[in-house]
Amino acid sequence: MRYRITDITEADYGCEELPEGAPVMCRLVLEAENGMETVREVPDDTALAARLAAGQIITDEQIAALQS
């Protein structure tokens, strides 16, 4: 499936701190082709390296690659 990135924000860790050694994550707010909204988390450094931006189209395969 294809998604349009509608927003990129810092992941919410609540009142907990980031666990030691865990990567900083970012949240991708995505709008699917069918209009449904979903959120996926990917490592922040990976998102930066991929130059993700609001408005960009991304596929399930690309998201999976970012998460691995």
N, CA, C and O of each residue as an XYZ file, in Angstrom:
272
protein
N       0.843     -1.166      0.000
C       0.000      0.000      0.000
C       0.899      1.244      0.000
O       2.041      1.210      0.458
N       0.360      2.312     -0.515
C       1.084      3.593     -0.552
C       0.462      4.550      0.465
O      -0.748      4.550      0.688
N       1.324      5.363      1.074
C       0.899      6.327      2.068
C       1.506      7.687      1.756
O       2.577      7.780      1.157
N       0.807      8.741      2.171
C       1.364     10.089      2.120
C       1.726     10.464      3.545
O       0.895     10.350      4.446
N       2.959     10.912      3.761
C       3.391     11.345      5.083
C       2.721     12.693      5.358
O       2.947     13.661      4.632
N       1.896     12.753      6.408
C       1.223     14.007      6.734
C       1.940     14.759      7.848
O       1.798     15.976      7.965
N       2.717     14.037      8.679
C       3.446     14.699      9.761
C       4.567     13.792     10.253
O       4.458     12.568     10.196
N       5.631     14.396     10.731
C       6.752     13.673     11.341
C       7.030     14.356     12.668
O       7.321     15.551     12.714
N       6.937     13.583     13.754
C       7.149     14.141     15.081
C       8.060     13.215     15.890
O       8.346     12.087     15.491
N       8.502     13.726     17.030
C       9.290     12.899     17.935
C       8.364     11.876     18.582
O       7.226     12.191     18.928
N       8.856     10.652     18.743
C       8.058      9.616     19.397
C       7.752     10.041     20.829
O       8.540     10.750     21.455
N       6.609      9.605     21.341
C       6.179      9.970     22.692
C       6.576      8.855     23.657
O       6.091      7.728     23.558
N       7.453      9.186     24.576
C       7.892      8.210     25.567
C       7.140      8.389     26.879
O       7.467      7.738     27.872
N       6.142      9.258     26.896
C       5.366      9.506     28.101
C       6.258     10.072     29.180
O       7.134     10.889     28.898
N       6.047      9.648     30.410
C       6.883     10.148     31.504
C       8.147      9.307     31.664
O       8.990      9.598     32.512
N       8.271      8.285     30.860
C       9.456      7.431     30.896
C      10.581      8.057     30.079
O      10.330      8.750     29.094
N      11.796      7.813     30.484
C      12.937      8.243     29.695
C      13.225      7.179     28.645
O      12.778      6.037     28.754
N      13.960      7.567     27.653
C      14.385      6.629     26.617
C      15.258      5.569     27.272
O      16.222      5.906     27.960
N      14.937      4.286     27.071
C      15.762      3.228     27.660
C      17.213      3.326     27.175
O      17.465      3.677     26.022
N      18.145      3.020     28.048
C      19.561      3.103     27.705
C      19.861      2.224     26.494
O      19.480      1.054     26.450
N      20.543      2.803     25.522
C      20.930      2.079     24.313
C      19.861      2.018     23.233
O      20.137      1.580     22.117
N      18.644      2.449     23.548
C      17.559      2.422     22.560
C      17.705      3.608     21.616
O      18.092      4.696     22.043
N      17.397      3.408     20.336
C      17.499      4.528     19.400
C      16.380      5.540     19.612
O      15.277      5.181     20.026
N      16.670      6.795     19.329
C      15.634      7.829     19.346
C      14.714      7.538     18.162
O      15.175      7.311     17.043
N      13.418      7.549     18.423
C      12.450      7.218     17.379
C      11.669      8.462     16.968
O      11.541      9.417     17.735
N      11.151      8.430     15.748
C      10.223      9.466     15.311
C       8.942      8.781     14.836
O       8.941      7.619     14.428
N       7.868      9.538     14.907
C       6.547      9.024     14.492
C       6.211      9.565     13.117
O       6.301     10.767     12.865
N       5.829      8.674     12.245
C       5.348      9.066     10.925
C       3.834      8.954     10.941
O       3.292      7.868     11.151
N       3.156     10.056     10.723
C       1.699     10.037     10.598
C       1.427      9.893      9.105
O       1.841     10.723      8.296
N       0.723      8.818      8.763
C       0.542      8.454      7.358
C      -0.930      8.409      6.977
O      -1.772      7.968      7.759
N      -1.231      8.867      5.776
C      -2.583      8.756      5.226
C      -2.531      7.746      4.088
O      -1.838      7.951      3.091
N      -3.270      6.657      4.247
C      -3.304      5.598      3.238
C      -4.116      6.036      2.028
O      -4.846      7.027      2.070
N      -3.974      5.285      0.965
C      -4.712      5.580     -0.270
C      -6.219      5.585     -0.047
O      -6.954      6.296     -0.731
N      -6.674      4.783      0.919
C      -8.115      4.702      1.189
C      -8.589      5.776      2.172
O      -9.755      5.780      2.568
N      -7.685      6.694      2.571
C      -8.046      7.791      3.456
C      -7.850      7.507      4.934
O      -7.975      8.416      5.755
N      -7.546      6.273      5.291
C      -7.327      5.918      6.697
C      -5.974      6.455      7.164
O      -5.010      6.496      6.400
N      -5.923      6.864      8.431
C      -4.682      7.382      8.992
C      -4.043      6.325      9.883
O      -4.740      5.616     10.609
N      -2.730      6.222      9.829
C      -1.986      5.288     10.657
C      -0.701      5.962     11.119
O      -0.259      6.948     10.529
N      -0.113      5.430     12.165
C       1.134      5.966     12.695
C       2.150      4.839     12.765
O       1.843      3.744     13.236
N       3.346      5.107     12.299
C       4.453      4.142     12.395
C       5.638      4.843     13.025
O       5.836      6.042     12.829
N       6.426      4.096     13.781
C       7.637      4.656     14.375
C       8.858      4.057     13.689
O       8.923      2.856     13.428
N       9.819      4.925     13.405
C      11.087      4.513     12.790
C      12.219      5.235     13.511
O      12.004      6.301     14.087
N      13.423      4.664     13.484
C      14.553      5.361     14.112
C      14.760      6.734     13.482
O      14.714      6.889     12.262
N      14.987      7.722     14.337
C      15.134      9.097     13.883
C      16.288      9.251     12.893
O      16.141      9.920     11.870
N      17.434      8.636     13.189
C      18.580      8.788     12.290
C      18.309      8.168     10.920
O      18.803      8.658      9.904
N      17.523      7.091     10.893
C      17.154      6.458      9.623
C      16.221      7.363      8.824
O      16.370      7.493      7.609
N      15.261      7.989      9.502
C      14.338      8.911      8.834
C      15.092     10.100      8.256
O      14.810     10.543      7.143
N      16.061     10.618      9.023
C      16.868     11.740      8.528
C      17.695     11.329      7.316
O      17.779     12.069      6.335
N      18.309     10.141      7.384
C      19.136      9.662      6.274
C      18.296      9.454      5.012
O      18.774      9.671      3.899
N      17.041      9.032      5.195
C      16.139      8.811      4.053
C      15.513     10.113      3.566
O      14.815     10.132      2.552
N      15.767     11.205      4.294
C      15.232     12.527      3.951
C      13.708     12.525      3.823
O      13.137     13.084      2.887
N      13.073     11.873      4.803
C      11.615     11.839      4.800
C      11.067     13.231      5.063
O      11.635     14.000      5.839
N       9.957     13.547      4.408
C       9.347     14.871      4.553
C       7.837     14.762      4.400
O       7.329     13.871      3.719
N       7.135     15.675      5.040
C       5.680     15.736      4.899
C       5.331     15.919      3.432
O       5.964     16.697      2.718
N       4.308     15.186      2.993
C       3.868     15.242      1.606
C       4.461     14.136      0.749
O       3.963     13.860     -0.343
N       5.510     13.508      1.230
C       6.175     12.444      0.480
C       5.313     11.180      0.471
O       4.604     10.891      1.435
N       5.384     10.435     -0.632
C       4.686      9.157     -0.750
C       5.668      8.054     -0.384
O       6.820      8.066     -0.817
N       5.197      7.094      0.423
C       6.042      6.003      0.888
C       5.219      4.711      0.865
O       4.004      4.747      1.059
N       5.868      3.589      0.634
C       5.172      2.299      0.551
C       5.431      1.459      1.798
O       6.324      1.761      2.589
N       4.634      0.395      1.963
C       4.842     -0.546      3.063
C       6.257     -1.101      3.051
O       6.880     -1.236      4.104
N       6.766     -1.422      1.875
C       8.111     -1.985      1.746
C       9.169     -1.002      2.213
O      10.129     -1.396      2.876
N       9.009      0.267      1.879
C       9.965      1.284      2.304
C       9.896      1.476      3.821
O      10.929      1.646      4.469
N       8.716      1.452      4.378
C       8.570      1.591      5.826
C       9.234      0.416      6.532
O       9.949      0.602      7.517
N       9.000     -0.792      6.031
C       9.623     -1.984      6.632
C      11.137     -1.893      6.599
O      11.803     -2.283      7.559
N      11.689     -1.383      5.504
C      13.131     -1.243      5.387
C      13.657     -0.221      6.399
O      14.747     -0.402      6.942
N      12.907      0.837      6.657
C      13.307      1.854      7.616
C      13.269      1.306      9.043
O      14.066      1.712      9.888
N      12.348      0.389      9.308
C      12.188     -0.142     10.650
C      13.172     -1.255     10.974
O      13.327     -1.616     12.141
N      13.833     -1.802      9.975
C      14.761     -2.931     10.243
C      16.164     -2.464     10.493
O      17.053     -3.281     10.731
